[in-house]
Amino acid sequence: MNWEKHPGVWEKAVELWKSGLNATNIVRELKIEGLTRSILNARLWRQGYRRPKGYSHSEINAKAMSKRRAALQAAQSSSAEPNYPTTVPASRPVLFLKREAGECRWIVGGEGIHSFCCGAPAPGRRSYCEDHHRIAHTSSGTET
């Protein structure tokens, strides 16, 4: 990376580093194409910037991660019942993130971390129940 093409970026990076952010979060903050965590860490090291022994990023970086964690926890603690049509008689839709071993993983509705899967018993070590296994492993993708 050519630091001269981006005046003031190095100074801003050092300022963020001194405030306690780690290189990953500094790179996210600066949003400079071509700047990676490794490049930033290497320059900081060559310039003599070091963290004191026993320094922990945990408190500072916890703030940076709080939004992602909050979204994931909200999805995991969701008690909303799905109102998706079931395609299998034994299906009992369950939030994908809350499924257990031996439950069918066939997605029946929702989006992203709010997806619901079939939840019917899956025999052995299969990912899908008998009906969805049959659908997944036919050439047309539908039952014949």
C-alpha positions in Angstrom: 0.0 0.0 0.0 1.3 3.5 -0.9 0.6 5.6 2.2 1.6 8.8 0.3 -1.5 8.4 -1.9 -3.7 8.8 1.2 -2.6 11.8 3.1 -3.6 11.8 6.7 -4.5 8.1 6.8 -1.4 7.0 8.7 -1.9 9.7 11.3 -5.6 8.7 11.7 -4.5 5.0 12.0 -2.0 5.8 14.7 -4.6 7.9 16.5 -7.1 5.0 16.4 -4.4 2.5 17.5 -3.5 4.8 20.5 -7.2 4.9 21.4 -7.1 1.1 21.8 -8.7 -0.2 18.6 -7.1 -3.3 17.1 -5.9 -3.4 13.5 -9.0 -5.2 12.2 -11.3 -2.5 13.5 -8.9 0.3 12.3 -9.0 -1.1 8.8 -12.8 -1.3 8.9 -12.9 2.3 10.2 -10.6 3.7 7.5 -12.2 1.9 4.6 -9.1 2.3 2.3 -9.0 -0.1 -0.6 -5.8 -2.2 -0.4 -5.3 -1.7 3.3 -5.3 -4.9 5.2 -4.8 -5.8 8.9 -1.5 -7.4 8.0 -0.2 -4.3 6.2 -1.3 -2.0 9.1 0.3 -4.3 11.7 3.5 -4.5 9.8 3.8 -0.7 9.5 2.9 -0.2 13.2 5.6 -2.7 14.1 8.3 -1.1 11.9 7.4 2.3 13.3 7.9 1.0 16.8 4.3 1.0 18.1 3.8 -1.8 20.7 1.1 -2.6 23.1 2.1 -2.9 26.8 2.4 -6.4 28.2 -1.0 -7.7 29.5 -2.9 -5.2 27.3 -6.3 -6.5 26.3 -8.5 -5.3 23.5 -11.5 -7.0 25.0 -13.3 -3.9 26.4 -12.7 -1.7 23.4 -13.5 -4.3 20.8 -16.6 -5.5 22.7 -18.2 -2.2 21.6 -17.3 -2.8 18.0 -18.8 -6.3 18.1 -21.9 -5.5 20.1 -24.2 -4.9 17.1 -23.4 -8.3 15.6 -23.7 -10.1 18.9 -27.1 -8.4 19.6 -28.5 -9.5 16.2 -27.4 -13.0 16.7 -28.7 -13.2 20.3 -32.1 -11.8 19.1 -32.3 -14.5 16.5 -31.4 -17.2 18.9 -33.8 -16.1 21.6 -36.7 -15.6 19.1 -39.7 -17.5 20.2 -41.8 -16.6 17.1 -43.6 -19.6 15.7 -43.2 -20.0 12.0 -46.3 -19.9 9.8 -44.8 -21.7 6.8 -46.5 -24.5 5.1 -45.0 -27.9 5.9 -44.1 -30.1 3.0 -43.7 -33.2 5.1 -46.3 -34.7 7.4 -43.7 -35.2 10.2 -42.3 -31.7 9.8 -42.2 -29.5 12.8 -40.4 -26.3 11.8 -37.7 -25.1 14.1 -35.4 -22.1 14.0 -32.3 -23.2 12.0 -29.9 -22.0 14.7 -31.8 -23.9 17.4 -32.0 -27.3 15.6 -30.5 -30.3 17.2 -28.6 -33.3 15.9 -30.9 -35.7 14.0 -33.3 -33.0 12.8 -33.9 -32.3 9.1 -32.1 -29.2 7.9 -34.3 -28.6 4.9 -35.1 -24.8 4.9 -38.8 -24.2 4.8 -38.9 -20.4 5.2 -37.4 -17.3 6.6 -34.2 -15.5 5.7 -30.6 -15.5 6.9 -30.4 -16.2 10.6 -34.2 -16.2 10.9 -34.5 -19.3 8.7 -36.7 -22.2 9.7 -35.8 -25.8 8.8 -38.1 -28.8 8.6 -37.1 -30.3 12.0 -38.5 -33.8 11.2 -36.4 -36.7 12.3 -33.4 -37.4 10.0 -32.2 -41.1 10.1 -28.6 -41.9 10.9 -26.2 -39.2 10.1 -28.2 -37.7 7.3 -28.9 -34.0 7.0 -32.5 -34.4 5.8 -35.5 -36.5 6.7 -36.5 -39.3 4.3 -38.9 -37.1 2.2 -36.4 -34.2 1.8 -33.5 -36.6 1.2 -35.5 -38.1 -1.7 -36.2 -34.6 -3.1 -32.6 -33.5 -2.7 -31.2 -36.6 -4.4 -33.3 -36.7 -7.6 -32.1 -35.3 -10.9 -35.0 -32.9 -11.3 -35.1 -31.8 -7.6 -38.8 -32.8 -7.3 -40.4 -36.1 -6.4 -41.4 -38.4 -9.3 
